[in-house]
Amino acid sequence: MAFKPNYKQQRNERVRAKEEKKAKKLQQKQQRREEALAAGRKPEDEGQSEPAAEPATETTP
């Protein structure tokens, strides 16, 4: 006879895998940032967070 599914264990495995993936992604991001700083350029994330320049608007008298 087959075992009953242990849903709590399965969910814990999914959560653990998700956390590992998230930690790995964060570690890679930090490594890229450190490499960018070592190379003397601005990290990519900072450039994206700056607001875009406002478009020039013409005023009619």
Secondary structure, 3 states (H helix, E strand, C coil): CCCCCCHHHHHHHHHHHHHHHHHHHHHHHHHHHHHHHHHCCCCHHHHHHCCCCCCCCCCCC
